[in-house]
Amino acid sequence: MNEPTSHFLTGTPRLHYLEWNPTAARTLLLLHGNSANAWWWRPTAQSLSGANLRILALDLRGHGDSEWVRPPDYSPARYADDLARLIQAAGAKDAMAIGHSMGGIVVLAFALRHHRLARAVAAIDIAITSAPRRNRYLRRLRTIPTVSYPDLATAKARFRLMPNEGTIAPELIAEIAEHSVQRTINGSYTMKFDRESFFGSDGLDVAAAIAEVRIPLLLVRAECSRIMTAEAATNASRSNPLVEVVTIPGAHHHLPLETPGPLACVLQQFAAAH
């Protein structure tokens, strides 16, 4: 598969996305997690090179090269509406929406608000918790001071995953860092996301949303991650006959970077079945 092409979706907010294999009939829509961006999906997209699937990876509002929103308006519902905009503007047919971490929560909101736009959805290593509990965690993240760096090399060297776990090649971390820092107006460098996005104006009860989804839903669990526990995944599958759970052995939270091959295989099989 070739390198992706970069596109912008006009409107408010202005959204950026990457596209692979534009002539394929079926479309996978990929959503990243908190403080990440579309480039985090590059290893998984490459692992799907033989699947004859069109792949669109969106920078969520306030992330990557998508526009920051003022006054802040970040929530699962707003992100889901942005995804619906992309599907309609890009003419994405027979689509399956896939989200990692926070992106998986967005996918659930999308499935509830725009289920006619997708045949199936998949949520990867999401926290199956209540909105108040998740929002308390996001509020704590917002208390971490904003750090700026004097030059690009320093910013890239200080880049870390959160949580910082798993075995990921240093060269891949460096590649992700290249797309995850930006130059500010005063010439320093900082991370490429709006810190206001850490807290949405409205939340989502994830367990309730899973029970309410009315299209096929795949939950992908990382065996070594503490985010989605085996018990939570089992309870989720019992709440809705449309839910399927797959665990990727040995994986930690950042599956799109650590285990892109096994993840791509799971996603391809799910897409083929639906």
C-alpha positions as CSV (number, residue, x, y, z in Angstrom):
1,M,0.0,0.0,0.0
2,N,1.3,3.5,-0.9
3,E,1.7,6.3,1.5
4,P,-1.6,8.1,2.4
5,T,-2.8,11.2,0.8
6,S,-3.7,14.2,3.0
7,H,-7.1,15.9,2.7
8,F,-9.1,18.6,4.5
9,L,-12.8,18.7,5.0
10,T,-14.1,22.3,4.8
11,G,-16.7,23.5,7.2
12,T,-16.7,24.2,11.0
13,P,-14.5,22.8,12.3
14,R,-12.1,22.2,9.5
15,L,-11.1,18.6,9.6
16,H,-8.0,16.8,8.4
17,Y,-7.8,13.1,7.3
18,L,-5.6,10.6,5.7
19,E,-6.7,8.3,2.9
20,W,-5.3,5.0,1.6
21,N,-6.5,2.9,-1.4
22,P,-9.2,5.4,-2.5
23,T,-10.6,3.2,-5.3
24,A,-11.6,0.3,-3.1
25,A,-15.3,-0.4,-2.7
26,R,-15.5,-0.8,1.1
27,T,-14.3,1.8,3.6
28,L,-12.8,1.5,7.0
29,L,-12.9,4.7,9.1
30,L,-10.2,4.9,11.8
31,L,-10.4,7.1,14.9
32,H,-7.5,7.7,17.2
33,G,-7.4,8.2,21.0
34,N,-6.8,11.1,23.3
35,S,-3.9,13.4,22.4
36,A,-3.1,11.3,19.3
37,N,-3.8,11.8,15.6
38,A,-4.5,10.0,12.3
39,W,-0.8,9.0,11.7
40,W,-1.0,6.6,14.7
41,W,-3.0,4.4,12.3
42,R,-0.3,4.1,9.6
43,P,1.2,0.7,10.8
44,T,-2.3,-0.8,10.9
45,A,-3.2,0.7,7.5
46,Q,0.0,-0.8,6.0
47,S,-0.9,-4.2,7.5
48,L,-4.2,-4.0,5.7
49,S,-2.6,-3.4,2.4
50,G,-3.8,-6.6,0.8
51,A,-7.4,-6.3,2.0
52,N,-8.8,-4.1,-0.8
53,L,-10.3,-1.7,1.6
54,R,-10.4,2.1,1.4
55,I,-9.1,3.6,4.6
56,L,-9.9,7.0,6.0
57,A,-8.1,8.0,9.2
58,L,-9.5,11.2,10.8
59,D,-7.8,13.8,12.9
60,L,-10.5,14.5,15.5
61,R,-11.3,18.1,16.1
62,G,-8.6,19.6,18.3
63,H,-6.1,17.0,17.3
64,G,-3.4,16.7,14.6
65,D,-4.1,19.1,11.7
66,S,-7.8,19.5,12.4
67,E,-9.0,22.8,13.7
68,W,-9.2,23.6,17.4
69,V,-12.6,24.7,18.5
70,R,-13.3,28.0,20.4
71,P,-15.2,28.1,22.7
72,P,-14.2,24.5,23.4
73,D,-16.7,22.0,22.2
74,Y,-15.3,18.5,22.6
75,S,-17.5,15.5,23.4
76,P,-18.3,12.1,22.1
77,A,-21.4,13.4,20.4
78,R,-19.5,16.3,18.6
79,Y,-16.8,13.9,17.5
80,A,-19.4,11.5,16.2
81,D,-21.1,14.2,14.2
82,D,-17.7,15.1,12.6
83,L,-17.3,11.5,11.6
84,A,-20.7,11.5,10.0
85,R,-19.7,14.7,8.1
86,L,-16.6,12.8,6.8
87,I,-18.6,9.8,5.7
88,Q,-21.0,11.9,3.7
89,A,-18.4,14.2,2.2
90,A,-16.1,11.4,1.2
91,G,-18.9,9.2,-0.2
92,A,-17.8,6.3,2.0
93,K,-20.0,3.3,1.2
94,D,-20.3,0.1,3.1
95,A,-18.4,1.7,5.9
96,M,-17.1,0.3,9.2
97,A,-16.1,2.7,11.9
98,I,-13.2,1.7,14.2
99,G,-11.9,3.6,17.2
100,H,-9.0,3.1,19.6
101,S,-9.3,4.2,23.2
102,M,-11.2,7.5,23.2
103,G,-11.9,7.0,19.5
104,G,-13.7,3.8,20.5
105,I,-16.0,5.8,22.7
106,V,-16.6,8.1,19.8
107,V,-17.5,5.1,17.7
108,L,-20.2,4.1,20.2
109,A,-21.7,7.6,20.2
110,F,-21.6,7.4,16.4
111,A,-23.4,4.0,16.4
112,L,-26.2,5.5,18.5
113,R,-26.5,8.8,16.6
114,H,-25.7,7.8,13.0
115,H,-26.2,4.0,12.8
116,R,-27.5,4.2,9.2
117,L,-24.1,5.4,8.0
118,A,-22.2,2.3,8.9
119,R,-22.6,-1.5,8.6
120,A,-20.7,-2.2,11.8
121,V,-18.4,-0.6,14.3
122,A,-15.4,-1.7,16.4
123,A,-14.0,-0.3,19.7
124,I,-10.4,-1.1,20.6
125,D,-9.3,-1.3,24.3
126,I,-11.9,1.2,25.7
127,A,-12.6,1.9,29.3
128,I,-16.1,0.5,30.0
129,T,-16.8,3.0,32.8
130,S,-19.5,5.6,33.6
131,A,-19.2,9.1,32.1
132,P,-18.6,10.8,35.6
133,R,-15.7,8.4,36.4
134,R,-14.1,8.9,33.0
135,N,-14.6,12.7,33.2
136,R,-12.9,12.8,36.6
137,Y,-9.9,11.1,34.9
138,L,-9.9,13.5,32.1
139,R,-10.0,16.5,34.5
140,R,-6.9,15.1,36.2
141,L,-5.2,15.0,32.8
142,R,-6.0,18.7,32.3
143,T,-4.1,19.6,35.5
144,I,-0.8,18.5,33.9
145,P,1.1,21.6,33.0
146,T,1.5,22.5,29.3
147,V,5.2,22.0,28.4
148,S,7.0,23.7,25.5
149,Y,10.4,22.9,24.1
150,P,13.0,25.1,22.5
151,D,13.4,23.1,19.3
152,L,11.9,20.2,17.3
153,A,14.6,17.8,18.3
154,T,14.0,18.3,22.0
155,A,10.2,18.0,21.6
156,K,10.6,14.7,19.7
157,A,13.0,13.3,22.2
158,R,10.6,14.1,25.1
159,F,7.6,12.5,23.3
160,R,6.0,9.7,25.3
161,L,3.0,7.4,24.9
162,M,0.3,7.6,27.6
163,P,0.2,5.0,29.1
164,N,3.8,4.4,28.4
165,E,3.7,0.6,28.0
166,G,4.3,-2.2,25.5
167,T,7.1,-3.0,23.2
168,I,7.2,-0.5,20.3
169,A,10.2,0.1,18.0
170,P,12.0,3.3,18.8
171,E,12.0,4.3,15.1
172,L,8.2,4.0,15.1
173,I,7.9,6.2,18.2
174,A,10.2,8.7,16.4
175,E,7.9,8.6,13.4
176,I,4.8,9.2,15.5
177,A,6.5,12.0,17.4
178,E,7.3,13.7,14.0
179,H,3.6,14.1,13.4
180,S,2.6,14.8,17.0
181,V,4.5,18.1,17.7
182,Q,4.0,21.6,16.4
183,R,5.7,24.9,16.3
184,T,4.0,27.7,18.2
185,I,3.7,31.4,17.3
186,N,6.6,32.2,19.6
187,G,8.9,29.7,18.0
188,S,8.9,27.0,20.6
189,Y,7.4,23.5,20.1
190,T,4.6,21.7,21.9
191,M,2.3,18.7,21.5
192,K,-0.2,18.8,18.6
193,F,-3.5,18.7,20.4
194,D,-5.9,21.0,22.3
195,R,-5.7,20.3,26.0
196,E,-9.3,21.4,26.3
197,S,-10.2,18.2,24.4
198,F,-9.4,16.2,27.6
199,F,-12.8,17.0,28.9
200,G,-16.1,16.9,27.0
201,S,-19.1,19.0,27.8
202,D,-21.2,15.9,27.8
203,G,-20.2,12.3,28.5
204,L,-21.3,8.8,27.5
205,D,-22.2,5.9,29.7
206,V,-20.1,3.3,27.9
207,A,-21.7,0.2,29.3
208,A,-25.2,1.5,28.5
209,A,-24.2,2.6,25.0
210,I,-22.8,-0.9,24.3
211,A,-26.1,-2.4,25.4
212,E,-28.1,0.0,23.1
213,V,-26.1,-0.4,19.9
214,R,-28.2,-1.9,17.1
215,I,-25.5,-2.7,14.6
216,P,-22.7,-5.3,14.9
217,L,-20.1,-4.2,17.4
218,L,-16.6,-5.7,17.9
219,L,-14.8,-5.1,21.1
220,V,-11.0,-5.7,20.8
221,R,-9.3,-6.2,24.1
222,A,-5.5,-6.0,24.7
223,E,-4.6,-8.9,27.0
224,C,-2.0,-7.0,29.0
225,S,-3.9,-3.7,29.2
226,R,-5.7,-2.6,32.3
227,I,-8.1,-0.4,30.4
228,M,-10.6,-3.0,29.2
229,T,-10.7,-5.8,31.7
230,A,-11.8,-9.4,30.8
231,E,-14.7,-9.1,33.2
232,A,-15.9,-5.8,31.7
233,A,-15.6,-7.2,28.2
234,T,-17.6,-10.4,29.2
235,N,-20.3,-8.3,30.8
236,A,-20.5,-6.1,27.7
237,S,-21.0,-9.1,25.4
238,R,-23.7,-10.5,27.7
239,S,-25.6,-7.1,27.5
240,N,-26.1,-7.2,23.7
241,P,-26.2,-10.2,21.2
242,L,-24.6,-8.0,18.5
243,V,-21.4,-7.6,20.5
244,E,-18.4,-9.8,19.7
245,V,-15.2,-9.7,21.9
246,V,-11.7,-10.6,20.7
247,T,-8.6,-10.5,22.8
248,I,-5.2,-10.0,21.2
249,P,-2.6,-12.0,23.2
250,G,0.4,-10.2,24.6
251,A,-0.9,-6.8,23.6
252,H,-0.9,-3.6,25.6
253,H,-3.1,-0.5,25.2
254,H,-1.5,0.9,22.1
255,L,-2.5,-1.9,19.8
256,P,-2.4,0.1,16.5
257,L,1.4,0.7,17.2
258,E,2.4,-2.4,19.1
259,T,0.5,-5.2,17.3
260,P,-0.7,-3.7,14.0
261,G,-0.5,-7.1,12.2
262,P,-2.8,-9.1,14.6
263,L,-5.1,-6.1,14.9
264,A,-5.4,-5.7,11.1
265,C,-6.2,-9.4,10.9
266,V,-9.0,-9.1,13.4
267,L,-10.5,-6.1,11.8
268,Q,-10.3,-7.6,8.3
269,Q,-12.1,-10.7,9.5
270,F,-14.8,-8.7,11.2
271,A,-15.2,-6.5,8.0
272,A,-15.5,-9.6,5.9
273,A,-18.2,-11.0,8.1
274,H,-20.3,-7.9,8.0
